[in-house]
Amino acid sequence: MITAGQSASTLMVTLGLKVTTDQHKQSPFKHSNLPSPETFWASHGIQLKAKKGWAMAKCTFHDDTHASLGINTESGGFFCHACGAKGGDVLAAHQLITGCDFVTSAKVLGAWEEN
């Protein structure tokens, strides 16, 4: 009989379910290993000249004739006021530019550490 005081793992064993000990493994994604916004955007031909943490540049996501892409120089977040392209960091920018998925982009940018 199962009682209310049993732990989750005891309950799982009682029910014949496998209890794994690696449930709290560290993620192989390391956000701190992403390149800085300055380094990432420079590799795409954009030199960030910040004003209060934000820089404006010609958008790489559409045929832009003037600076409509706002880039946060600290987080790497970006938003284009013309085409609506947006993301929270350089990983999101890489995904949008290349069409790669999260894991592939993280690996390319050096932020995926497999054990």
HUQUI-V12993 format. One record per residue. N is the residue number from 1. RES is the residue in one letter. PHI is phi in whole degrees, 0 to 359 (999 if undefined). OMEGA is omega in whole degrees, 0 to 359 (* if undefined). BURIAL is # if it has 24 or more other C-alpha atoms within 12 Angstrom, else .. Layout:
[[N,RES,PHI,OMEGA,BURIAL] [N,RES,PHI,OMEGA,BURIAL]]
//
This chain:
[[1,M,999,180,.] [2,I,264,180,.] [3,T,252,182,.] [4,A,295,183,.] [5,G,275,182,.] [6,Q,287,177,.] [7,S,286,181,.] [8,A,299,181,.] [9,S,291,177,.] [10,T,297,178,.] [11,L,298,180,.] [12,M,297,178,.] [13,V,297,179,.] [14,T,301,181,.] [15,L,276,179,.] [16,G,81,180,.] [17,L,267,180,.] [18,K,286,177,.] [19,V,256,179,.] [20,T,257,181,.] [21,T,260,182,.] [22,D,262,182,.] [23,Q,293,183,.] [24,H,247,179,.] [25,K,295,176,.] [26,Q,289,176,.] [27,S,291,177,.] [28,P,287,178,.] [29,F,278,180,#] [30,K,240,182,.] [31,H,304,182,#] [32,S,293,179,.] [33,N,273,178,.] [34,L,296,176,#] [35,P,294,177,#] [36,S,295,176,#] [37,P,305,180,#] [38,E,300,180,#] [39,T,294,181,.] [40,F,299,184,#] [41,W,292,176,#] [42,A,298,179,.] [43,S,292,177,.] [44,H,249,174,.] [45,G,80,180,.] [46,I,244,176,#] [47,Q,266,182,.] [48,L,277,174,#] [49,K,242,191,.] [50,A,284,167,.] [51,K,233,179,.] [52,K,55,176,.] [53,G,88,179,.] [54,W,237,176,.] [55,A,236,177,#] [56,M,250,181,#] [57,A,210,172,#] [58,K,292,185,#] [59,C,289,178,#] [60,T,275,185,#] [61,F,265,174,#] [62,H,208,181,.] [63,D,284,187,.] [64,D,263,178,.] [65,T,255,175,.] [66,H,216,185,.] [67,A,291,178,#] [68,S,238,181,#] [69,L,264,175,#] [70,G,269,181,#] [71,I,235,176,#] [72,N,283,186,#] [73,T,285,179,#] [74,E,263,184,.] [75,S,268,185,#] [76,G,87,177,#] [77,G,299,183,#] [78,F,212,177,#] [79,F,206,176,#] [80,C,265,181,#] [81,H,284,179,.] [82,A,261,185,.] [83,C,261,178,.] [84,G,87,177,.] [85,A,301,182,#] [86,K,205,177,#] [87,G,186,187,#] [88,G,266,181,.] [89,D,196,182,#] [90,V,293,176,#] [91,L,296,178,#] [92,A,296,178,#] [93,A,296,179,#] [94,H,299,179,#] [95,Q,300,182,#] [96,L,290,181,.] [97,I,292,188,.] [98,T,263,185,.] [99,G,81,179,.] [100,C,284,175,.] [101,D,281,184,.] [102,F,303,185,.] [103,V,296,180,#] [104,T,299,179,.] [105,S,298,179,#] [106,A,298,178,#] [107,K,294,180,#] [108,V,300,183,.] [109,L,274,177,#] [110,G,80,183,.] [111,A,251,180,#] [112,W,238,182,.] [113,E,245,178,.] [114,E,273,181,.] [115,N,279,*,.]]
//
